[in-house]
Amino acid sequence: MSSKIFDAVPVLDGANWIEWSTKMESFLLSTGQWANITGTAPTVPTVPALAAGGTNADAVEAAQRRADRAQDKLDDWNENDGKARGNMRLRLSPAIVNLVKGKTTAKEVWEALRDAHQQATLGNAYIEFKSMLDARIPDDKSPADVLAKIQAHDDRLNEMNVGLSD
């Protein structure tokens, strides 16, 4: 699965947050790990102790089964959280990895990256605009792919409130 992330998600270099975050979100959605960014970990209920001479053995046993199922869900959550953190870290430039050092959950990693990079800057707008201008339609192929890339650059400029007039 990890080789697919290299094909799907670019390395976050600081200037490409919008593209990176969109593709990383899609990747994490496709692998079932996005819930670790948007949700909270399940909790495991405590199991009441059986009182001496009590007749609640069935209730305690049922509570234990619920706690075991909840523990299994928590174990799955923790496994997915580690995978999501690893997948995000795999697509960070060495300079950016330091921003997430010490973050213990995928949500903390995402929020640290978002807080550091989602601000629209003049440099980011320039990169999008320059990429749009550099797009070339090949003579021997359909222009659909290139036009879609140009539209994506325009969409990202609009997200930065740097729209181009018609």
Buried (B, 14 or more C-beta within 10 A) or exposed (E): EEEEBEEEBEEBBBBBBBBBBBBBBEBBEEBEBBBBBEEEBBEBEEBEEEEEEEEEEEEBEEBEEEBEEBEEBBEEBBEBBBBBBBBBBEBBEEEBEEBBEEBEBBBBBBBBBEEBBEEBEEEBBEBBBEBBEEEEEEEEEEEEEBEEEBEBBBBBBEBBEBEEEE
